Amino acid sequence: MQNITKKFVVYSLITIIVFILLFPVLWAILSSFKELKDIVVTPPKFIFQPIIDNYLTVFAREGIRSGLINSAVVCASALTLGIFFGVPSAYAIARNSGRLKQHLQFFVLSLRFLPPIAIIVPFMGLWLDFGLYDSYIALITTYLLISISVIIWMSISPFERVPSECIEAAKIDGASYMQVFFKVSLPIALPNLVGGFSFTFILLWNELLLALALTSQKATLPVAVSAIAKMGMELPWGVVNAAAVTLMLPPLALLGLLTRSMSRAFYIS
């Protein structure tokens, strides 16, 4: 009886916490199908006639469509380059047992300590001088500061957990340093690396301040969504919520796809 009561309390607390965390998202989704009069009414209206006009208004805007494309190009490129440079760097740091390892780890982490405004000002001047302001090259290169630092920091631990016996066995069989990395360490660490890649993508996708300062015509989706708040004299809450849901969908879809793929991989293995 005591165990049943304990489980009930634990599950109840988990349910309450999950509800609190998901409530803003659920409320945004619900409000995105409401008319403005149904959103601002007091008390809140839970039974209403759903509409899709808010989403039609969102996708009718050229800025949203181009922002979606720009975000996809910039985030995918920055993430790919971050993985290309960050994962081997994390492996090298993880296999280093000297004092240099601690200094490198602190340096990588310190890149995340910098406030965005400290990065924006010098980069804005740099891209203006090179004539690359408001370009994919400028935005992708700037986003690399986020992707490389996060990927390195989150990839060190998975490589540290690779059994040293596997690495030593590969070396005894005559495998080179690169062969040990690609054929032994990387396959073993990959399931744990995926979480870091997903987290990095979400950070890049939601980045607003850098994109707001470094773009005008090539604005990303967060910038385009923030511009909707300036529509007219009365804030269109339904359109704003529909835009917010549109902004949330790609990361959620990616996480769902990765989760399903990883579950199948673990099931097969």
Secondary structure, 3 states (H helix, E strand, C coil): CHHHHHHHHHHHHHHHHHHHHHHHHHHHHHHCCCCHHHHHCCCCCCCCCCCCHHHHHHHHCHHHHHHHHHHHHHHHHHHHHHHHHHHHHHHHHHCCCCHHHHHHHHHHHHHHHCCHHHHHHHHHHHHHHHCCCCCHHHHHHHHHHHHHHHHHHHHHHHHHCCCHHHHHHHHHCCCCHHHHHHHHHHHHHHHHHHHHHHHHHHHHHHCCHHHHHHCCCCCCHHHHHHHHHHCCCCCCHHHHHHHHHHHHHHHHHHHHHHHHHHHHHHHHC
